Amino acid sequence: MPGIDVVIENFGVFAGGFLQTLQICLYAAIGSLVLGTVIATFRVSPIPPLRWIGTSWVTVFRNCPLTVVLFFCAFGLPELGINGAYYWFGVAGLVLYTSAFVCEAVRSGINSVSAGQVEAARAIGLTFPQSLSLVVLPQALRTVVPPLGSVIIAMIKNSAIVGAFGVGGELFSVHATLVSARGLPLIPVLLGVAAGYLIITLSVGALLAVLEQKVAVAR
């Protein structure tokens, strides 16, 4: 089949784009999970300024299109004197945007922990940071594996938008390399790109399903 031949003959280009996209998603997932958890602790903090920061963060990034966030990172940050490669600007945009959704997922898990356990932690002399890190978060994170999984999978699909900002080398740019530069047929190339994203999302979904089962057993 001609379509399969296009993918096979240019397998190196697809594989390079796949690995680059996988790397972007890995960095963005780690960054957004860490940052989103920190912002979630701000949202439940007894300190009003921290709560205001957490609420403002979520309000801004949840209601701002990803393309605007990426435009700001790619073109706004250099205007502020922050220079770097578009690769890292793209990762930063994904982290900032996704962290707001991670925050809400983690906050829902924190709110699911019974108030009695929090009161018991305070009764034995634990401070708010100690009770949060030692008692609340370990239980909360177990309950939020499914929603966090949905957020991460959505982030993987959103990573395709990063390619429009000149990152280069990832799956999105395979289209420009093979169709625009080499004149190959469009549909087989797009099918190959779509297959690459499907491999990533389905693999991550399977890993999260296994993790969810293990967490369910642990609970």
PASEBA-1860 file (N, C-alpha, C; in nm, 3 decimals):
! residues 219
1> MPGIDVVI> 0.084/-0.119/0.000/0.000/0.000/0.000/0.089/0.125/0.000 ~ 0.054/0.225/-0.086/0.138/0.345/-0.094/0.149/0.420/0.039 ~ 0.040/0.424/0.113/0.042/0.498/0.240/0.141/0.439/0.338 ~ 0.140/0.304/0.347/0.231/0.237/0.439/0.375/0.255/0.393 ~ 0.395/0.255/0.261/0.530/0.273/0.207/0.588/0.409/0.249 ~ 0.505/0.512/0.249/0.552/0.645/0.289/0.602/0.644/0.432 ~ 0.527/0.577/0.519/0.566/0.571/0.660/0.692/0.488/0.678 ~ 0.698/0.372/0.609/0.813/0.284/0.624/0.940/0.350/0.570
9> ENFGVFAG> 0.931/0.412/0.453/1.049/0.474/0.392/1.100/0.593/0.472 ~ 1.013/0.656/0.548/1.052/0.773/0.629/1.040/0.743/0.778 ~ 1.061/0.616/0.812/1.044/0.575/0.950/1.136/0.652/1.045 ~ 1.257/0.683/1.000/1.350/0.756/1.086/1.298/0.893/1.124 ~ 1.231/0.960/1.030/1.175/1.092/1.059/1.062/1.079/1.161 ~ 0.974/0.981/1.140/0.864/0.959/1.234/0.917/0.920/1.372 ~ 1.018/0.833/1.374/1.073/0.789/1.503/1.137/0.905/1.577 ~ 1.210/0.990/1.505/1.271/1.107/1.570/1.166/1.201/1.626
17> GFLQTLQI> 1.059/1.224/1.550/0.950/1.308/1.600/0.880/1.246/1.719 ~ 0.864/1.114/1.715/0.801/1.043/1.827/0.881/1.060/1.955 ~ 1.012/1.040/1.947/1.097/1.051/2.065/1.103/1.194/2.118 ~ 1.105/1.292/2.027/1.107/1.431/2.069/0.976/1.468/2.139 ~ 0.865/1.423/2.084/0.735/1.449/2.147/0.728/1.380/2.283 ~ 0.777/1.257/2.292/0.778/1.184/2.418/0.860/1.259/2.522 ~ 0.972/1.315/2.482/1.057/1.391/2.574/0.986/1.517/2.623 ~ 0.922/1.589/2.531/0.848/1.710/2.569/0.738/1.676/2.669
25> CLYAAIGS> 0.665/1.568/2.641/0.554/1.528/2.729/0.606/1.485/2.867 ~ 0.720/1.418/2.870/0.776/1.374/2.998/0.814/1.494/3.084 ~ 0.886/1.590/3.025/0.924/1.710/3.100/0.801/1.788/3.146 ~ 0.705/1.804/3.056/0.585/1.881/3.089/0.501/1.811/3.195 ~ 0.494/1.678/3.190/0.416/1.604/3.290/0.479/1.619/3.428 ~ 0.610/1.603/3.437/0.676/1.616/3.566/0.660/1.758/3.621 ~ 0.684/1.856/3.535/0.672/1.995/3.579/0.533/2.032/3.623 ~ 0.432/1.990/3.545/0.294/2.028/3.579/0.245/1.954/3.703
33> LVLGTVIA> 0.289/1.830/3.725/0.249/1.758/3.846/0.307/1.824/3.971 ~ 0.434/1.862/3.963/0.497/1.928/4.078/0.435/2.064/4.102 ~ 0.427/2.146/3.998/0.373/2.281/4.013/0.226/2.278/4.051 ~ 0.149/2.190/3.989/0.007/2.180/4.021/-0.018/2.139/4.165 ~ 0.065/2.049/4.218/0.051/2.008/4.358/0.083/2.123/4.452 ~ 0.187/2.200/4.418/0.221/2.317/4.500/0.107/2.418/4.500 ~ 0.051/2.445/4.382/-0.060/2.540/4.374/-0.183/2.488/4.450 ~ -0.204/2.357/4.447/-0.317/2.299/4.522/-0.299/2.320/4.672
41> TFRVSPIP> -0.175/2.308/4.722/-0.151/2.334/4.864/-0.175/2.482/4.897 ~ -0.146/2.570/4.801/-0.177/2.712/4.821/-0.327/2.732/4.836 ~ -0.404/2.661/4.754/-0.549/2.681/4.753/-0.616/2.637/4.883 ~ -0.555/2.542/4.953/-0.615/2.495/5.079/-0.539/2.549/5.200 ~ -0.447/2.639/5.176/-0.366/2.694/5.286/-0.450/2.784/5.376 ~ -0.420/2.787/5.505/-0.490/2.879/5.596/-0.442/3.023/5.583 ~ -0.340/3.045/5.501/-0.284/3.180/5.482/-0.355/3.246/5.364 ~ -0.431/3.353/5.385/-0.510/3.415/5.278/-0.431/3.453/5.153
49> PLRWIGTS> -0.310/3.514/5.165/-0.238/3.549/5.042/-0.205/3.428/4.955 ~ -0.171/3.314/5.018/-0.142/3.194/4.941/-0.268/3.142/4.873 ~ -0.381/3.146/4.944/-0.507/3.105/4.882/-0.540/3.194/4.763 ~ -0.514/3.324/4.775/-0.542/3.417/4.666/-0.453/3.385/4.545 ~ -0.325/3.355/4.572/-0.234/3.319/4.462/-0.283/3.193/4.391 ~ -0.319/3.091/4.470/-0.365/2.966/4.411/-0.492/2.984/4.330 ~ -0.588/3.058/4.384/-0.715/3.080/4.313/-0.692/3.160/4.186 ~ -0.608/3.263/4.194/-0.580/3.347/4.077/-0.510/3.266/3.969
57> WVTVFRNC> -0.417/3.182/4.009/-0.343/3.099/3.914/-0.440/3.011/3.835 ~ -0.526/2.941/3.907/-0.620/2.850/3.842/-0.717/2.928/3.753 ~ -0.767/3.039/3.802/-0.862/3.119/3.725/-0.802/3.167/3.594 ~ -0.678/3.213/3.600/-0.613/3.267/3.480/-0.586/3.156/3.378 ~ -0.519/3.050/3.421/-0.473/2.950/3.324/-0.584/2.855/3.278 ~ -0.685/2.833/3.359/-0.796/2.748/3.314/-0.883/2.820/3.212 ~ -0.885/2.952/3.218/-0.973/3.028/3.130/-0.898/3.099/3.017 ~ -0.771/3.066/3.003/-0.688/3.125/2.897/-0.654/3.017/2.795
65> PLTVVLFF> -0.676/3.039/2.667/-0.643/2.937/2.566/-0.494/2.900/2.571 ~ -0.467/2.774/2.543/-0.328/2.728/2.544/-0.243/2.804/2.443 ~ -0.301/2.837/2.328/-0.224/2.909/2.227/-0.177/3.045/2.279 ~ -0.262/3.111/2.360/-0.222/3.240/2.417/-0.108/3.222/2.516 ~ -0.115/3.117/2.597/-0.009/3.089/2.693/0.122/3.061/2.620 ~ 0.115/2.982/2.513/0.235/2.950/2.436/0.290/3.074/2.365 ~ 0.200/3.158/2.313/0.246/3.282/2.249/0.319/3.369/2.350 ~ 0.264/3.377/2.471/0.329/3.459/2.574/0.467/3.404/2.607
73> CAFGLPEL> 0.477/3.271/2.624/0.606/3.211/2.658/0.707/3.227/2.544 ~ 0.660/3.209/2.420/0.752/3.211/2.306/0.793/3.352/2.266 ~ 0.700/3.448/2.277/0.729/3.582/2.227/0.724/3.690/2.336 ~ 0.650/3.663/2.444/0.641/3.761/2.551/0.760/3.757/2.646 ~ 0.803/3.636/2.681/0.915/3.625/2.774/1.044/3.687/2.720 ~ 1.076/3.671/2.590/1.195/3.740/2.539/1.185/3.892/2.550 ~ 1.063/3.945/2.539/1.045/4.090/2.555/1.075/4.134/2.698 ~ 1.060/4.040/2.793/1.088/4.069/2.933/1.233/4.039/2.969
81> GINGAYYW> 1.312/4.002/2.870/1.453/3.974/2.895/1.482/3.830/2.928 ~ 1.381/3.742/2.916/1.401/3.599/2.943/1.418/3.529/2.809 ~ 1.539/3.489/2.778/1.568/3.430/2.648/1.597/3.281/2.663 ~ 1.572/3.209/2.557/1.596/3.065/2.557/1.547/3.004/2.428 ~ 1.560/2.873/2.419/1.515/2.800/2.300/1.363/2.787/2.302 ~ 1.302/2.782/2.183/1.158/2.763/2.174/1.116/2.628/2.235 ~ 1.208/2.534/2.235/1.179/2.403/2.296/1.137/2.422/2.442 ~ 1.218/2.497/2.517/1.189/2.514/2.659/1.073/2.609/2.682
89> FGVAGLVL> 1.053/2.706/2.591/0.935/2.791/2.601/0.809/2.708/2.581 ~ 0.815/2.612/2.487/0.700/2.525/2.465/0.670/2.438/2.586 ~ 0.775/2.380/2.644/0.757/2.299/2.765/0.701/2.384/2.879 ~ 0.754/2.506/2.895/0.707/2.595/3.001/0.560/2.629/2.983 ~ 0.518/2.655/2.858/0.378/2.685/2.832/0.287/2.569/2.869 ~ 0.328/2.447/2.833/0.249/2.329/2.869/0.241/2.311/3.020 ~ 0.353/2.335/3.088/0.356/2.320/3.234/0.262/2.421/3.300 ~ 0.271/2.546/3.260/0.187/2.650/3.320/0.040/2.620/3.297
97> YTSAFVCE> 0.005/2.584/3.176/-0.136/2.559/3.142/-0.188/2.435/3.213 ~ -0.113/2.326/3.207/-0.161/2.199/3.263/-0.163/2.202/3.415 ~ -0.074/2.281/3.477/-0.067/2.284/3.623/-0.198/2.329/3.686 ~ -0.273/2.414/3.617/-0.402/2.460/3.672/-0.501/2.344/3.683 ~ -0.500/2.255/3.584/-0.591/2.141/3.586/-0.543/2.035/3.686 ~ -0.411/2.018/3.696/-0.356/1.928/3.797/-0.393/1.978/3.936 ~ -0.384/2.108/3.956/-0.418/2.168/4.085/-0.560/2.133/4.128 ~ -0.654/2.148/4.038/-0.794/2.120/4.073/-0.817/1.972/4.101
105> AVRSGINS> -0.747/1.885/4.028/-0.760/1.742/4.054/-0.704/1.707/4.192 ~ -0.586/1.762/4.224/-0.525/1.735/4.354/-0.608/1.797/4.466 ~ -0.661/1.914/4.444/-0.744/1.980/4.547/-0.869/1.899/4.577 ~ -0.927/1.839/4.474/-1.045/1.754/4.498/-1.008/1.634/4.584 ~ -0.887/1.580/4.562/-0.841/1.469/4.645/-0.816/1.512/4.788 ~ -0.759/1.631/4.806/-0.736/1.684/4.941/-0.869/1.701/5.014 ~ -0.968/1.753/4.945/-1.099/1.774/5.007/-1.171/1.644/5.039 ~ -1.129/1.534/4.974/-1.194/1.406/5.000/-1.144/1.339/5.128
113> VSAGQVEA> -1.031/1.386/5.180/-0.978/1.331/5.306/-1.064/1.385/5.421 ~ -1.105/1.295/5.508/-1.196/1.334/5.615/-1.134/1.439/5.708 ~ -1.218/1.530/5.752/-1.171/1.636/5.842/-1.120/1.579/5.974 ~ -1.171/1.462/6.014/-1.128/1.402/6.139/-0.979/1.368/6.139 ~ -0.928/1.325/6.024/-0.786/1.291/6.017/-0.699/1.417/6.028 ~ -0.747/1.524/5.967/-0.673/1.650/5.977/-0.673/1.700/6.121 ~ -0.787/1.690/6.187/-0.796/1.733/6.326/-0.709/1.646/6.416 ~ -0.704/1.516/6.387/-0.619/1.427/6.466/-0.471/1.463/6.449
121> ARAIGLTF> -0.433/1.498/6.327/-0.294/1.537/6.302/-0.258/1.664/6.380 ~ -0.352/1.757/6.382/-0.327/1.881/6.458/-0.325/1.854/6.608 ~ -0.405/1.756/6.650/-0.413/1.726/6.793/-0.282/1.670/6.847 ~ -0.206/1.601/6.761/-0.079/1.546/6.808/0.037/1.644/6.784 ~ 0.001/1.767/6.744/0.103/1.872/6.734/0.163/1.896/6.598 ~ 0.108/1.833/6.494/0.162/1.856/6.360/0.119/1.993/6.309 ~ 0.210/2.061/6.243/0.177/2.189/6.181/0.099/2.164/6.052 ~ 0.047/2.271/5.992/-0.028/2.254/5.867/0.057/2.191/5.758
129> PQSLSLVV> 0.180/2.238/5.732/0.262/2.172/5.630/0.289/2.025/5.661 ~ 0.311/1.993/5.789/0.338/1.854/5.826/0.215/1.766/5.807 ~ 0.099/1.814/5.851/-0.023/1.735/5.836/-0.059/1.718/5.689 ~ -0.030/1.821/5.610/-0.060/1.812/5.467/0.030/1.711/5.397 ~ 0.160/1.718/5.426/0.256/1.631/5.357/0.256/1.488/5.410 ~ 0.230/1.470/5.540/0.240/1.338/5.601/0.107/1.263/5.609 ~ -0.003/1.337/5.615/-0.134/1.273/5.635/-0.226/1.291/5.515 ~ -0.241/1.414/5.469/-0.343/1.443/5.369/-0.299/1.405/5.228
137> LPQALRTV> -0.185/1.456/5.183/-0.144/1.433/5.044/-0.124/1.285/5.008 ~ -0.063/1.202/5.097/-0.049/1.061/5.059/-0.184/0.993/5.032 ~ -0.287/1.032/5.106/-0.420/0.976/5.080/-0.487/1.042/4.960 ~ -0.468/1.172/4.947/-0.534/1.245/4.840/-0.484/1.200/4.703 ~ -0.353/1.179/4.690/-0.297/1.145/4.561/-0.344/1.009/4.513 ~ -0.380/0.921/4.606/-0.431/0.790/4.565/-0.568/0.802/4.500 ~ -0.646/0.898/4.542/-0.783/0.911/4.491/-0.790/0.987/4.359 ~ -0.682/1.053/4.321/-0.688/1.140/4.204/-0.614/1.082/4.084
145> VPPLGSVI> -0.579/0.954/4.088/-0.510/0.894/3.974/-0.594/0.903/3.845 ~ -0.723/0.867/3.848/-0.802/0.877/3.723/-0.812/1.019/3.667 ~ -0.850/1.119/3.748/-0.856/1.254/3.689/-0.719/1.307/3.646 ~ -0.614/1.274/3.722/-0.480/1.317/3.680/-0.440/1.249/3.548 ~ -0.482/1.124/3.532/-0.454/1.055/3.407/-0.519/1.124/3.288 ~ -0.642/1.168/3.307/-0.712/1.240/3.200/-0.641/1.371/3.167 ~ -0.592/1.439/3.271/-0.521/1.565/3.250/-0.391/1.541/3.173 ~ -0.317/1.437/3.207/-0.191/1.409/3.140/-0.213/1.370/2.994
153> IAMIKNSA> -0.316/1.290/2.969/-0.345/1.251/2.831/-0.386/1.373/2.748 ~ -0.465/1.461/2.808/-0.500/1.586/2.738/-0.376/1.669/2.710 ~ -0.280/1.669/2.803/-0.156/1.744/2.783/-0.075/1.686/2.667 ~ -0.075/1.553/2.656/-0.002/1.489/2.545/-0.061/1.535/2.411 ~ -0.193/1.537/2.403/-0.256/1.584/2.279/-0.230/1.732/2.256 ~ -0.228/1.809/2.364/-0.199/1.953/2.350/-0.056/1.980/2.306 ~ 0.032/1.883/2.328/0.172/1.903/2.289/0.187/1.922/2.139 ~ 0.086/1.879/2.061/0.092/1.900/1.917/0.093/2.049/1.884
161> IVGAFGVG> 0.027/2.130/1.968/0.021/2.275/1.943/0.159/2.337/1.960 ~ 0.242/2.277/2.044/0.376/2.330/2.067/0.455/2.333/1.937 ~ 0.430/2.238/1.848/0.502/2.232/1.722/0.481/2.354/1.634 ~ 0.369/2.423/1.654/0.341/2.542/1.572/0.426/2.661/1.614 ~ 0.502/2.649/1.722/0.582/2.761/1.772/0.731/2.741/1.747 ~ 0.762/2.662/1.647/0.902/2.652/1.603/0.989/2.563/1.688 ~ 0.930/2.471/1.765/1.012/2.380/1.846/1.098/2.294/1.754 ~ 1.033/2.229/1.657/1.106/2.150/1.559/1.145/2.013/1.610
169> GELFSVHA> 1.136/1.914/1.522/1.181/1.780/1.555/1.076/1.690/1.614 ~ 0.960/1.746/1.660/0.857/1.659/1.718/0.759/1.614/1.611 ~ 0.659/1.538/1.654/0.568/1.476/1.558/0.496/1.578/1.471 ~ 0.457/1.691/1.529/0.385/1.791/1.452/0.468/1.839/1.332 ~ 0.597/1.856/1.352/0.682/1.909/1.246/0.710/1.806/1.136 ~ 0.677/1.678/1.160/0.695/1.576/1.057/0.611/1.612/0.934 ~ 0.494/1.667/0.959/0.407/1.709/0.849/0.478/1.809/0.758 ~ 0.537/1.913/0.819/0.606/2.014/0.739/0.728/1.957/0.668
177> TLVSARGL> 0.800/1.867/0.737/0.921/1.810/0.679/0.891/1.723/0.558 ~ 0.790/1.638/0.569/0.764/1.541/0.463/0.670/1.592/0.355 ~ 0.573/1.673/0.392/0.475/1.721/0.294/0.522/1.849/0.226 ~ 0.555/1.949/0.306/0.593/2.078/0.247/0.732/2.075/0.184 ~ 0.827/2.013/0.252/0.966/2.015/0.204/0.994/1.905/0.101 ~ 0.937/1.787/0.120/0.969/1.675/0.030/0.858/1.642/-0.069 ~ 0.741/1.703/-0.051/0.632/1.684/-0.146/0.564/1.549/-0.138 ~ 0.569/1.483/-0.023/0.504/1.353/-0.007/0.354/1.372/0.013
185> PLIPVLLG> 0.273/1.269/-0.015/0.127/1.282/-0.001/0.087/1.310/0.144 ~ -0.017/1.393/0.158/-0.056/1.444/0.290/-0.116/1.337/0.380 ~ -0.212/1.262/0.329/-0.289/1.171/0.414/-0.202/1.064/0.480 ~ -0.113/0.993/0.408/-0.028/0.894/0.476/0.059/0.955/0.585 ~ 0.109/1.077/0.560/0.192/1.143/0.662/0.109/1.174/0.785 ~ -0.010/1.228/0.766/-0.096/1.260/0.880/-0.137/1.134/0.956 ~ -0.161/1.026/0.883/-0.194/0.900/0.950/-0.076/0.849/1.033 ~ 0.044/0.867/0.982/0.162/0.827/1.058/0.180/0.911/1.183
193> VAAGYLII> 0.156/1.043/1.170/0.164/1.132/1.286/0.058/1.095/1.389 ~ -0.066/1.071/1.341/-0.174/1.032/1.433/-0.142/0.901/1.504 ~ -0.081/0.808/1.431/-0.044/0.679/1.492/0.058/0.700/1.604 ~ 0.152/0.794/1.583/0.251/0.822/1.687/0.186/0.874/1.814 ~ 0.092/0.967/1.800/0.022/1.018/1.918/-0.063/0.910/1.984 ~ -0.125/0.825/1.904/-0.205/0.716/1.960/-0.119/0.620/2.042 ~ 0.000/0.590/1.992/0.090/0.501/2.066/0.122/0.560/2.203 ~ 0.149/0.690/2.206/0.184/0.754/2.334/0.064/0.755/2.428
201> TLSVGALL> -0.051/0.802/2.379/-0.167/0.816/2.467/-0.219/0.681/2.515 ~ -0.222/0.581/2.426/-0.272/0.450/2.467/-0.176/0.383/2.565 ~ -0.046/0.403/2.545/0.052/0.345/2.638/0.040/0.410/2.775 ~ 0.029/0.542/2.778/0.012/0.613/2.905/-0.119/0.571/2.972 ~ -0.225/0.559/2.893/-0.353/0.515/2.950/-0.345/0.377/3.012 ~ -0.271/0.286/2.947/-0.255/0.151/3.001/-0.175/0.152/3.131 ~ -0.068/0.231/3.135/0.012/0.242/3.257/-0.070/0.301/3.371 ~ -0.151/0.401/3.340/-0.235/0.462/3.444/-0.341/0.366/3.493
209> AVLEQKVA> -0.393/0.281/3.405/-0.492/0.181/3.447/-0.431/0.082/3.544 ~ -0.307/0.039/3.516/-0.237/-0.051/3.608/-0.212/0.018/3.742 ~ -0.168/0.144/3.736/-0.143/0.219/3.859/-0.271/0.237/3.939 ~ -0.381/0.262/3.869/-0.509/0.280/3.939/-0.550/0.152/4.011 ~ -0.528/0.038/3.948/-0.562/-0.089/4.012/-0.477/-0.113/4.136 ~ -0.347/-0.082/4.126/-0.260/-0.102/4.242/-0.299/-0.008/4.357 ~ -0.333/0.114/4.323/-0.374/0.210/4.426/-0.505/0.167/4.490 ~ -0.596/0.111/4.409/-0.724/0.066/4.461/-0.704/-0.050/4.560
217> VAR> -0.609/-0.140/4.527/-0.578/-0.250/4.618/-0.518/-0.198/4.748 ~ -0.429/-0.097/4.734/-0.364/-0.040/4.852/-0.464/0.027/4.944 ~ -0.569/0.087/4.884/-0.668/0.153/4.968/-0.753/0.049/5.039
END
